[in-house]
Amino acid sequence: MAGALVTTLAVNVPIDHQIQSWTTATLPPDWKAIRDRWEFYHGLRTLVSLAALACLFASTLSTGWRSAPDRQAQRDEHPGMSRSTARVTRLPPVRVSIPAWRNDENRSG
């Protein structure tokens, strides 16, 4: 992502500032070359950003594989249980109390 940021700040933003002052009457003769340069670096920035995203996904997925021995140890602690039931934790029951005045209203209505 640092490469995309550097490309943006070093190339695209200066071209954007230059283009802001243009009008149809004041177009420079090489405006197509400037436009093409901006488009090239915009595409490069996009590819660098996508590569950074792919690296992020790859690193996230690869950390799951490194903890595989830990998961195996957990399964060994709970023999005879499937993967899904080994992680289930029972929660205490929830008690709901209804105020007495609510009970009286419901009975009369």
ROSE-4610 file (N, C-alpha, C; in Angstrom, 1 decimal, always signed):
// ROSE-4610
residu = [M/M/M/A/A/A/G/G/G/A/A/A/L/L/L/V/V/V/T/T/T/T/T/T/L/L/L/A/A/A/V/V/V/N/N/N/V/V/V/P/P/P/I/I/I/D/D/D/H/H/H/Q/Q/Q/I/I/I/Q/Q/Q/S/S/S/W/W/W/T/T/T/T/T/T/A/A/A/T/T/T/L/L/L/P/P/P/P/P/P/D/D/D/W/W/W/K/K/K/A/A/A/I/I/I/R/R/R/D/D/D/R/R/R/W/W/W/E/E/E/F/F/F/Y/Y/Y/H/H/H/G/G/G/L/L/L/R/R/R/T/T/T/L/L/L/V/V/V/S/S/S/L/L/L/A/A/A/A/A/A/L/L/L/A/A/A/C/C/C/L/L/L/F/F/F/A/A/A/S/S/S/T/T/T/L/L/L/S/S/S/T/T/T/G/G/G/W/W/W/R/R/R/S/S/S/A/A/A/P/P/P/D/D/D/R/R/R/Q/Q/Q/A/A/A/Q/Q/Q/R/R/R/D/D/D/E/E/E/H/H/H/P/P/P/G/G/G/M/M/M/S/S/S/R/R/R/S/S/S/T/T/T/A/A/A/R/R/R/V/V/V/T/T/T/R/R/R/L/L/L/P/P/P/P/P/P/V/V/V/R/R/R/V/V/V/S/S/S/I/I/I/P/P/P/A/A/A/W/W/W/R/R/R/N/N/N/D/D/D/E/E/E/N/N/N/R/R/R/S/S/S/G/G/G]
num = [1/1/1/2/2/2/3/3/3/4/4/4/5/5/5/6/6/6/7/7/7/8/8/8/9/9/9/10/10/10/11/11/11/12/12/12/13/13/13/14/14/14/15/15/15/16/16/16/17/17/17/18/18/18/19/19/19/20/20/20/21/21/21/22/22/22/23/23/23/24/24/24/25/25/25/26/26/26/27/27/27/28/28/28/29/29/29/30/30/30/31/31/31/32/32/32/33/33/33/34/34/34/35/35/35/36/36/36/37/37/37/38/38/38/39/39/39/40/40/40/41/41/41/42/42/42/43/43/43/44/44/44/45/45/45/46/46/46/47/47/47/48/48/48/49/49/49/50/50/50/51/51/51/52/52/52/53/53/53/54/54/54/55/55/55/56/56/56/57/57/57/58/58/58/59/59/59/60/60/60/61/61/61/62/62/62/63/63/63/64/64/64/65/65/65/66/66/66/67/67/67/68/68/68/69/69/69/70/70/70/71/71/71/72/72/72/73/73/73/74/74/74/75/75/75/76/76/76/77/77/77/78/78/78/79/79/79/80/80/80/81/81/81/82/82/82/83/83/83/84/84/84/85/85/85/86/86/86/87/87/87/88/88/88/89/89/89/90/90/90/91/91/91/92/92/92/93/93/93/94/94/94/95/95/95/96/96/96/97/97/97/98/98/98/99/99/99/100/100/100/101/101/101/102/102/102/103/103/103/104/104/104/105/105/105/106/106/106/107/107/107/108/108/108/109/109/109]
x = [+0.8/+0.0/+0.9/+2.1/+2.9/+3.3/+3.5/+3.8/+2.6/+1.4/+0.2/+0.2/+0.5/+0.4/+1.5/+2.7/+3.8/+3.5/+2.9/+2.5/+1.5/+0.5/-0.5/+0.0/+0.8/+1.4/+2.4/+3.2/+4.3/+3.9/+2.9/+2.5/+1.1/+0.1/-1.3/-1.7/-1.4/-1.9/-1.3/+0.0/+0.5/-0.2/-0.4/-1.1/-2.6/-3.2/-4.6/-4.6/-3.6/-3.5/-3.2/-2.4/-2.2/-3.4/-4.2/-5.4/-6.5/-6.5/-7.6/-7.6/-6.4/-6.3/-6.6/-6.8/-7.1/-8.5/-8.6/-9.9/-9.8/-10.9/-10.8/-10.0/-9.9/-9.1/-7.6/-7.3/-5.9/-5.3/-5.8/-5.3/-3.8/-2.9/-1.5/-1.5/-0.5/-0.4/-0.2/+0.4/+0.7/-0.3/-1.5/-2.5/-2.8/-2.7/-3.0/-1.9/-0.6/+0.5/+0.4/-0.1/-0.3/-1.4/-2.5/-3.6/-3.2/-2.4/-1.9/-1.0/-0.2/+0.7/-0.1/-1.1/-2.0/-2.7/-3.2/-3.9/-3.0/-1.8/-0.8/-0.5/-0.3/+0.1/-1.2/-2.3/-3.6/-3.8/-3.5/-3.6/-2.5/-1.3/-0.3/-0.6/-1.2/-1.6/-2.7/-3.6/-4.7/-4.1/-3.2/-2.5/-1.7/-1.0/-0.3/-1.2/-2.3/-3.3/-3.9/-4.2/-4.8/-3.8/-2.5/-1.4/-1.3/-1.4/-1.4/-2.5/-3.7/-4.9/-4.7/-4.2/-3.9/-2.9/-1.9/-0.9/-1.6/-2.5/-3.2/-4.1/-4.8/-5.6/-4.7/-3.6/-2.7/-2.1/-1.8/-1.2/-2.2/-3.5/-4.5/-4.9/-4.9/-5.3/-4.1/-2.9/-1.8/-1.6/-2.1/-2.0/-2.9/-4.0/-4.9/-4.2/-3.4/-2.7/-1.7/-1.0/+0.0/-0.6/-1.8/-2.4/-3.1/-2.9/-3.5/-3.1/-1.8/-1.5/-2.3/-2.6/-3.4/-4.8/-5.4/-6.7/-6.7/-5.6/-5.5/-5.4/-4.6/-4.5/-5.9/-6.7/-8.0/-8.9/-8.8/-9.6/-9.1/-7.8/-7.3/-7.8/-8.0/-8.5/-10.0/-10.7/-12.1/-12.3/-11.9/-12.0/-13.5/-13.8/-15.2/-16.1/-15.7/-16.5/-16.2/-17.2/-16.9/-16.3/-15.9/-15.3/-16.3/-17.5/-18.5/-18.9/-19.0/-19.4/-18.3/-17.1/-15.9/-15.9/-16.4/-16.3/-17.5/-18.6/-19.8/-19.7/-20.1/-20.0/-21.4/-21.8/-23.2/-23.2/-24.2/-24.4/-25.5/-25.4/-26.4/-27.8/-28.9/-30.2/-30.4/-31.2/-31.5/-32.9/-33.0/-34.2/-34.8/-36.0/-36.7/-37.8/-37.8/-38.9/-39.8/-41.1/-42.1/-42.6/-42.6/-43.1/-44.6/-45.0/-46.3/-47.4/-47.1/-48.1/-48.4/-47.4/-47.6/-48.5/-48.4/-49.2/-50.7/-50.9/-52.3/-52.9/-52.2/-52.7/-53.1/-52.3/-52.5/-53.8/-54.0/-55.1/-56.5/-56.4/-57.6/-58.0/-57.0/-57.3/-57.6]
y = [-1.2/+0.0/+1.3/+1.2/+2.3/+2.7/+1.7/+2.0/+2.7/+2.4/+3.1/+4.5/+4.7/+6.0/+6.9/+6.4/+7.1/+7.5/+6.6/+6.8/+7.9/+7.9/+8.9/+10.3/+10.3/+11.6/+12.2/+11.3/+11.8/+12.1/+11.4/+11.5/+12.0/+11.3/+11.6/+12.9/+13.2/+14.5/+15.7/+15.7/+16.9/+17.0/+15.9/+16.1/+16.6/+16.1/+16.6/+18.1/+18.6/+20.0/+20.8/+20.2/+20.9/+20.9/+19.9/+19.8/+20.7/+21.0/+21.9/+23.3/+23.7/+25.1/+25.1/+24.0/+23.9/+24.4/+25.0/+25.2/+24.7/+24.7/+24.3/+25.3/+26.5/+27.5/+27.4/+26.9/+26.9/+25.5/+24.6/+23.2/+23.2/+22.6/+22.6/+21.7/+21.8/+21.0/+19.5/+19.3/+17.8/+17.3/+17.8/+17.3/+15.8/+15.3/+13.8/+13.0/+13.5/+12.8/+12.8/+14.0/+14.2/+13.2/+13.2/+12.3/+10.9/+10.5/+9.1/+8.7/+9.7/+9.5/+9.3/+10.1/+9.9/+8.6/+8.2/+6.9/+5.7/+5.8/+4.7/+4.6/+5.7/+5.6/+5.3/+5.7/+5.3/+3.7/+3.2/+1.7/+1.0/+1.6/+1.0/+1.0/+2.1/+2.3/+1.2/+1.0/+0.0/-1.4/-1.7/-3.1/-3.3/-2.2/-2.3/-2.5/-1.8/-1.9/-3.3/-3.9/-5.2/-6.3/-6.1/-7.0/-6.9/-5.7/-5.5/-6.2/-6.1/-6.8/-8.3/-8.8/-10.3/-10.7/-10.0/-10.3/-10.3/-9.4/-9.4/-10.6/-11.0/-12.2/-13.4/-13.5/-14.7/-14.8/-13.7/-13.7/-14.1/-13.6/-13.9/-15.4/-16.0/-17.4/-18.3/-17.8/-18.7/-18.7/-17.7/-17.8/-18.9/-19.2/-20.2/-21.6/-21.8/-23.1/-23.3/-22.2/-22.3/-22.7/-22.4/-22.8/-24.2/-24.9/-26.3/-27.2/-27.3/-28.1/-27.8/-26.5/-26.1/-26.7/-26.6/-27.2/-28.7/-29.4/-30.8/-31.1/-30.3/-30.5/-30.3/-29.4/-29.2/-30.4/-31.0/-32.2/-33.3/-33.4/-34.5/-34.4/-33.2/-33.0/-33.5/-33.5/-33.9/-35.1/-36.3/-37.4/-37.8/-38.2/-38.7/-37.5/-36.3/-35.2/-34.7/-34.3/-33.8/-32.4/-31.8/-30.5/-29.5/-29.6/-28.5/-28.6/-29.8/-29.9/-29.7/-29.8/-29.6/-28.1/-27.2/-25.8/-25.2/-26.0/-25.5/-25.3/-24.1/-23.8/-23.6/-24.2/-24.0/-22.7/-21.9/-20.6/-20.8/-20.1/-20.2/-19.8/-20.3/-19.9/-18.4/-17.8/-16.4/-16.3/-15.6/-15.4/-14.1/-14.1/-12.9/-12.7/-11.5/-11.3/-10.2/-10.4/-9.4/-8.7/-7.4/-6.7/-7.0/-7.0/-7.4/-6.5/-5.2/-4.3/-4.7/-5.3/-5.7/-6.9/-7.8/-9.0/-8.6/-7.6/-7.1/-6.5/-5.7/-5.1/-6.1/-7.2/-8.2/-9.0/-9.2/-10.0/-9.2/-7.9/-7.1/-6.8/-6.9/-6.4/-7.5]
z = [+0.0/+0.0/+0.0/+0.5/+0.5/-0.9/-1.8/-3.2/-3.8/-3.5/-4.1/-3.6/-2.3/-1.8/-2.4/-2.5/-3.1/-4.6/-5.3/-6.7/-6.8/-5.9/-5.9/-5.6/-4.5/-4.1/-5.0/-5.6/-6.5/-7.9/-8.4/-9.8/-10.0/-9.5/-9.8/-9.2/-8.0/-7.4/-8.1/-8.4/-9.2/-10.5/-11.2/-12.5/-12.3/-11.2/-10.9/-10.7/-9.9/-9.7/-11.0/-11.8/-13.1/-14.0/-14.0/-14.8/-14.3/-13.0/-12.4/-13.0/-13.5/-14.0/-15.5/-16.2/-17.6/-17.9/-19.1/-19.7/-21.1/-21.9/-23.3/-24.1/-23.7/-24.4/-24.0/-22.8/-22.4/-22.3/-23.1/-23.1/-23.6/-22.9/-23.4/-24.7/-25.5/-26.7/-26.4/-25.3/-25.0/-24.0/-23.9/-22.9/-23.0/-24.2/-24.4/-23.7/-23.8/-23.2/-21.6/-21.2/-19.7/-19.2/-20.0/-19.7/-19.7/-20.7/-20.8/-19.6/-19.2/-18.0/-16.8/-16.6/-15.4/-15.4/-16.6/-16.7/-16.4/-16.9/-16.7/-15.2/-14.5/-13.1/-12.2/-12.7/-12.0/-12.1/-13.3/-13.4/-12.6/-12.6/-11.8/-10.3/-9.8/-8.4/-8.1/-9.0/-8.8/-8.7/-9.6/-9.5/-8.2/-7.8/-6.5/-5.4/-5.4/-4.3/-4.3/-5.5/-5.5/-5.1/-5.4/-4.9/-3.4/-2.8/-1.4/-0.7/-1.3/-0.8/-0.9/-2.0/-2.1/-1.1/-0.8/+0.3/+1.6/+1.9/+3.1/+3.3/+2.3/+2.3/+2.5/+1.8/+1.9/+3.3/+3.9/+5.2/+6.3/+6.1/+7.0/+6.9/+5.7/+5.6/+6.0/+5.9/+6.3/+7.8/+8.5/+10.0/+10.5/+9.8/+10.3/+10.2/+9.2/+9.0/+10.1/+10.6/+11.6/+12.9/+13.2/+14.5/+14.4/+13.3/+13.2/+14.3/+14.8/+15.9/+17.2/+17.4/+18.5/+18.4/+17.3/+17.1/+17.3/+16.9/+17.1/+18.6/+19.3/+20.8/+21.4/+21.0/+21.6/+21.3/+20.1/+19.8/+20.6/+20.9/+21.7/+23.2/+23.7/+25.0/+25.1/+24.1/+24.1/+23.1/+23.5/+22.6/+22.5/+21.3/+21.0/+20.7/+20.7/+20.4/+19.0/+18.3/+16.9/+17.1/+16.0/+16.0/+16.5/+16.0/+16.4/+17.8/+18.4/+19.8/+20.8/+20.4/+21.3/+21.7/+20.9/+21.1/+21.8/+22.0/+22.5/+24.0/+24.5/+25.9/+26.4/+27.5/+28.0/+28.8/+28.5/+29.2/+30.3/+31.4/+32.4/+31.9/+32.4/+31.9/+32.3/+31.4/+31.6/+32.3/+33.4/+34.1/+33.8/+33.4/+33.1/+34.1/+34.7/+35.7/+35.2/+35.3/+34.8/+36.0/+36.0/+37.2/+37.4/+38.7/+39.1/+38.4/+38.3/+37.7/+36.2/+35.5/+34.1/+34.1/+35.1/+35.1/+35.4/+36.2/+36.5/+35.3/+34.5/+33.3/+32.3/+32.1/+31.1/+31.5/+32.8/+33.2/+33.0/+33.2/+33.1/+31.7/+30.8/+29.4/+28.5]
